[in-house]
Amino acid sequence: MGKADYTRVVEEMRLADGTLFPIPVTLPAADTQSIQVGRDIALRSPKNDLIAVMTVEEAFSWSLSEEPQLVLGTKDVRHPLVAEMALWGRTYISGPLKVVDLPKHYDFAELRKTPAEVRGALEKLGYRNVVAFQTRNPIHRAHEELTKRAAAQVGGALLLHPVVGLTKPGDVDHYTRVRSYKVLGERYYDRARTLLSLLPLAMRMAGPREAVWHALIRRNYGANYFIVGRDHAGPGKDSEGRPFYGPYDAQKLLQRLGPEIGVKMIPFKEIVYLPDEDRFEESDQVPARAKVATLSGTQVRAEYLGNGTELPDWFTRPETAAILSTAYLPTHQQGFCVWFTGLSGAGKSTIAEILAVLLMERGRAVTPLDGDVVRTHLSKGLGFSKEDRDTNILRIGFVAAEIVRHHGVVLCAAVSPYRAARSECRRMVGDNRFIEIFVDTPLEVCEQRDTKGMYAKARRGEIRGFTGVDDPYEEPLNPELRLTTTDHSPEEDTRQIINYLMDRGLLLQDD
């Protein structure tokens, strides 16, 4: 988007010509010295494949304090997109594109249809109305019932349109999800009125605005009804432990703006199972004193998949349960990241070393990523500017995320002074697998422990930009654990971590 479209979208949810558009689509650039208005630039994939050529028409600055607040309703870096934006370049560039070669997808190629192809397939089904259902999670029996009822309610077809781009950290990977969707579509949905197609979209987790955006996208794919659930596209809780958005904010906004884009909102009603009658019913229609069975997402992960327990047939189809069981290890065998942050000399490395030994004693494979060691190898050559420090931390976060993804345990001990970089690492690893530990040692104590003499050099002005002296340390607002080293020994602090991990089910309880 150019500046005129961008500004009005951020402030009013409209393009410059007045067309409704809720979320800006932008291209941030960090190194603008090599970018000139009127010149062509290459746009490449992360694998360096040429995707398109842009003729730069505009380059304009944007505000990190304004855009997140207006678009996302928050500046809290615990929001995954805010954390990511904090690391973007502060210049947006725009201009016409000449597409060279769109990214290739080799998985589920038969389900990756363009908007025109989806519209054509829906037209062949012969229904005037089409209900679209977005999901980034497995479809269980209640979702199946809801979607079938929604299609029947409008006398139309059903577009199962799962997102297979970047979703919320910790979500089930799309390979697993799509395998289950295919089975459901083939065996349990009416093929004469159901179409399954994949949407290669990155979630912004922008709540109400994203619900409108998703509806607009589905209109382009041929749907005129869209199912919206509680806290649609919500990223969870903020740094104070409060939800970023109200449970029905997204439904209310789409209900108000939907007519303008030609999409009617169908609220995702809670569907429960009545075991005595072997049927599903909307929660507000359940007869008095009827027995009700439900399972929350947390229960599914912790009490069933996390324990290797088979999911009940009333909750999910056996085919889905079988597919999910292959993708989940018991919780105590899954990977996680313990991220130690605090001033230099706070005691991070000492506690991490003890923790590594105790975890290996319990049979876990542990990878330590100490800040000093990382700078010697992985981040050799980086300085101590804010940009270089962020780069260093993000490299640690990337490696940590890969280790966790492969079910390993990683212990990261780095000053990591800036909240945004730590939050981006949380996003990469996954919120439910990232344990932030603030080693809260007073500055004067850290200086007394200064075996390397770094604080003394900083006080003399021999080192510039030293955290705690002439560069800020941003304390975690809501860490999983806060440790103090002046009134506890490193062994005692480590025991607190072990107890926390056992309480979370990430370690088996001591005998």
N, C-alpha and C positions, 0 to 999 in steps of 0.2 A: 504494500500500500504506500502511496505517496503521502505527503504530509497532510493534505486537505482531507483525504479519506481517513487517515489514521486519527487525526485530531477529533473528528466528529464521531468516529466509532467509539473511541475511548470515552468521550464526554457524553454522547447521546445515543449510542448504539445504532448509528446511522452512517451510511456513506455520505460523501459530499453532496450527492444528488438526492438525498433523502431516503434512499433504500435502506430498509432494516438490515442491519448486520451487527451482531452482538460482540464479536471478539476480533481484535486486530490481527492481521496476518502480516508479519514483518520479517525483515532480514537484517539482523544486527551485525555490525562489523566492528572489530576491535582495531585492526591495522588499517587506518584510512589513508595513510600516506601514499599507498600505491593505487588508490581508487580515485579516479577523476571523473567528474560529471562529463558526459558525452563520450566516454570510452567504454569499450566492451570488457566484461569480466567473465571468467568461467565459473560456473557453479558445479561443484563436484560432490559426489557421495563420500561418506567416510572411507570408502575403499579407493578413492581418487578417480572413480569413473566419471566421465563428463556427462552431466545431465542436461544442462542448458547454458545458453549464453545470454547475459543480461547487458543491455545498454543502459548505463547508469544515467538516469535523468535527475534524480534528487538524492541528496544526502542531508539528513536532518537529525538533530539531537533529540533525545527523549529523556524523561525523568523517572528514575527509579522510585522516587517518593510519590509520584503522581499516578503512573500507569497501573501498578499493582493495586493501589487503593481504589481507583475508579473501576477497573475491570474485574478484579478479584475480590474487592471489598476488604483487603488486608495488606499490610506490609510485613507481616510476620514471616520470617524466613523458615519457619516450620512448614509453611505451605510449599509443596515441592516446586511449583512454578516460580514462586518468589525467589527461592533459593537458587534456581537455575538462572533467572533473570539478573540476579545480583552479579553474575559472572559474565554477562554479555557485554559486548562493546557498547558504548553509549551513543553510537551513531547508527541510524537506520538508513539503508539504501534501497532505492526502488527504481523501476524502469521496465520497459517491455522485455519479454522473454522470447527467445527462440529455442524451442525444445529440441534437443538433439537425440536423447535416448532416455526414456523413463526407466526408473529402477526396475530390475527384473526380480520376480518372485518365482521360486521353483517349487514352493510348497503349496498344495491345494490349488493348483492352477485353474482347475475347472470351476472353482468357487470365487475366483477373483474377477468379478464382472464390473465393467464400467457403468456409470449411471445410465447411458443409453441402452446398454445390454440388459440391465435390470428392468428398465421401463418396458423394453420389448418383451421380456419373459413374463412380466406381470400382465401385460396386455393379453398375452396368449392364454393366461388363466381365466380371463373373461369376467373379472369382477370390477365394478366401478370404484369401490372403496378398497383401500389398502391400509392395513395397520402395520406399522413398523415397530419392532422391538429391538432395542439396543441392549447388549450385555457384554460385560468383560469378565463374567463369572460363569461357571457351569450352570446349565439349565436343569433344575430339579423338578420334581413332580408338581409343586405349587406353581412354579413359573410356567410349566407346560399347561397346567389348567388355566392359569390367567390368560396366556396368549391365545389359547383356543377360544375362551369365552369372549375375549376382546374382538376376535375376528367374527365370531357368530353375532356379537352385539351389533356390529355395523353391517352385517351381511356381506363381508368382504374377504379379501385374501390377506394372508399374513406374510410379512417380510421379516424373516429372522436375519438380523443384520449386526452380527457381533463385531466389535472393534478388535483388530489384530495388529495395531501399531503399539506405540508406547502406552502402557496403562499404568495403574497405580502400583508402586513397588510392593511386592509380596503377592500379587495376583497370580493365579494359576497361568502357566505359560500358554500361549495360544495354540501350540501344537496339540497339547493335551485337550484343551477345550474344544477345538474344532473336530477332533476325532469323535468326541462325545456328541457334538451337534449333528454330525453326519449320521450317526447311528439313530439318534432320535428322529431326525427328519425322514429317514428311510422306514422306520418301524412304527413310530407312534404319532406322527402327524399325517394329515390328509394331504397327499402329494398334489391333489387337484386344486388345492387352494393355498399351498405353502411354498415359499421360495427361500432357500438359504443362500446368502451371499456374504462375502467378507468385506469389511470396511477398513482399508489401510490408513487409519487415522490415529494421530497421537493425542491422547487425552490431555487436556489442560487442567483438569480438576477444578474448573471455574464455577461450579455450582449452577446457580440460576441462569447466568448468561450462557453457560455451555449447554444447558437444556434447550434454549432457544436455537443455538447454533446447530445442535444435533437434529432438531426438528427441521431446520432449514435445509440441512444436508439431505435428510430423508425425503424432503419434498422434491429435491432434484433427482432422487432415485425413484420417484413415482408414488410415494406414500402420501396420504392426506390425513392420516391419524398417527399419533405417536404416543407410546406408553411411557409415562414418567413416574418413577418411584420416589420413595422418601429419600431426601438428601441426594438427589441425582447429581452425579459427578462431584460429589463431596470428597475432599481429601482427608477427612478425619478431624482430629482435634488440633488446636493451636498450642502455642507454647505455655498457655495457662491451663490447658486441659479442657478447653471449651470447644464445641463444634464450630467450624468455620461458618457454616450456614445453618439456617433453620430447616427442620425436616420437610416443610412444605413450601419453602421459598421458590424452588424451581417450578413446582406445579403452578403456583400462583402467577409467576411471570409469564410462563408459556400460555396459560389460559388467557391472559390479557393480550398478549402479542400474537398468539397463534393465528387468529383470523386474518391478520395482515399478510401472512405468508401462505395461507391456505392449509393450515394443519390444525386439527383439533386435538386437544390434549386428553388422553385417557389416563386417569390416575391409576397407579399401580396399587391395587387394594391388597391388603394382607389376606392370603389364602391359608386356611388351616385344615388339618386332617381330623376327621371325626372317626376314631377307630371302631366305635360300636356300630357305626353305620357304613363303614368302609367307603367314605366319600369325602370330597373336599368341599369347603364352603367358605365364603367371605366371612371374615372375623365378626363383622357387625350383623351377620345374619345367623349366627350360631344359636340354636335353641337353648333356652335356659337349662342350666345344670347338665348340659351335654359335655361329655368327655372330649378334650381337645389335645392333639399332639402337635408339637412344633419343635424345630431345631434351629438354633441361631447359627450364623456362620462361624462364630467362635467355637460353639459346641462341635460343629462338624470337624473343624480343624484339630481342636485339642482333644476331644473325647473319643472321636472315631478315627479319622485319618491319622492323627498324631499318635494314637495308641495301636494302630494296625487293626482296629475293630471294623467289621463290615457295616456299612451304612444300611439302615432298614429299608425294605422294599417300598414301604409307604412314602418314604422321603425322596428316594431317587430311583430311577430305573436301574436294574441290575447291571446293564451294560455300562452305564455311566459310573456306577460304583466301582466296577472292575477297572475301568480306564483310570479313574482317580487314584485307585489303590496302587497302581504302578508308578504314579508320579509323586507319591508322598512316602517319605520315610517317617518312622516314629519321631516324635518331637525331640527326644533325647539323642537322636542320631543326625539331626539336621544341623546345618552350618549356622554360625552366628559370628558377629563382630563385636568385640569389646573395644570401645574407643576411649582412650585415656586422654584428657585434655587438662591443661593447667600451665602455670608459669614454668619457665626453666628452673630446674632444681626442686620442683614441687614433690617429686617422688614417684612420678609416673612409671619410669622404666623399672624401678625397684619392685613396685607392686606387680607390674606386668610380668617380670621374670618369675616371681613367686607363683603367680597365677598360672603361668605356662607349665610349671612343674606339677602343680596340683591337678591341672586338667589332663596332662599326659599320664599322671598316676591313675586317673579314672578312665584311661583308654582312648582319649580323644587325640586326634592329630591336630597339632597347633602350629601356626605360623606366626612368629612375632615380626612386626614391622615397626622398628624403633626409628624415631625421627632422625637421629644422628646417622644411623646405618643407612637409611634410605637416601639421605643427602650424599653419602659417599658413593652410592651405586646408582640407584634408580634416578635420582635427581641431581647427579653430578653436573656442575656448571651453572646451576641456578643460583641467583643471588638472594637478597632478603628484601626486595621491594614487595609491595602488597601483591602485585601481579605474580611475581615469582613464588611468593609464599602460597598463594592460592593454587598455583600450578602444582607445587609440591604436594599439597594436601589432596588435591584431586587425583594425582597419580596414586597416592596411597589408597584413596577411596576406590579407585578403579580396580586395583589389584585385590583389595579386600572384598569387593563385590564378586569378583571371579572366584575367589577362594570359597566364599559363602555359598555361591551358586552350585559349587561342586561339593557341598556338604562338609566343608572344612571349618575349623575355628581359627580366627585371625585376631591377634591382639595388636592394636595400633596405639603407640605411645608417641605423641607429637604435641608440641605446644598448641598448634592449630588455633591461632588467636581469634579468628573471625568466624562469627556465627554462620554467615551465609555459606562459606566453604564447608563447614561441618554439616550443615543441613543438606547440602548437595550430596555429600558422602552418604548421609542417611538415606537420601532418595535413591542413590545408586544401589546401596546394599539392600534396602527394604526396611521400612519402619519397624516391622515385627522381628527383625533379625539384627537390629542395630542397638547396642547398649552404650549410651554415652555416660561416661564416668568423669565427673569433675573432681580432680584432685585439688582441693581447696586449701592451699598452703599460703599464708601471708607472704607478701613481697619481702619483708624484712627477714623472715626465716629463710626464704629461698636465697637471699643474698648471703646469709651466714653460711649456707651450705655450698657456696659457689666454689667448687673444687677446680673449675676451669678458669676462674678469674674473669668470666665474661661480664658479670655485672660491674666489676671494678673498672674494666675497660670502657664500658658504656658510660659510667659516671664520669670518667675522665674525658669523654668525648672521642675516644679512639675507635669506638664502634657506633655507628648511627643506626637508628631505627630498631633498637633492641626492645623486645616486648617487655612491658612493665616499667621501662625507664623513659624512653621517648617515643614509644609506639604502643597503642592501646591493646589491652587484652579484653575481649568481649566475653564475659562469663556466660555459661549456659543458663537459659532461663528456666528450663524444666528438665534437667538431666535425669536419667533413670536412677543414678546413685550419686551422692555427694560424699566424698571421703575427706576426712581431716587427718593430717599426719602429725599434728602437734600433740594430740591427746590419744592417738592410737598408734600402735606399732604397725609396720608394713604387713606383718602376719595377720594382725587383727583386721586390718582393712581388707586384706585378701579374703578372709573368712566371710566378710560381709558380701563380697561379690559371689563367692561360692553359694552362699545361702540364697542370694537373689536368683542365681541361675537355676538352682533346684526348685525354688518357688515357681519359676516360669516354666518348669518342665524341660528346660534345655539340658539339664543334668539329672541323672537318677539320684534319688534321695540316698543319703548315706545310710548304711545298715545300722 
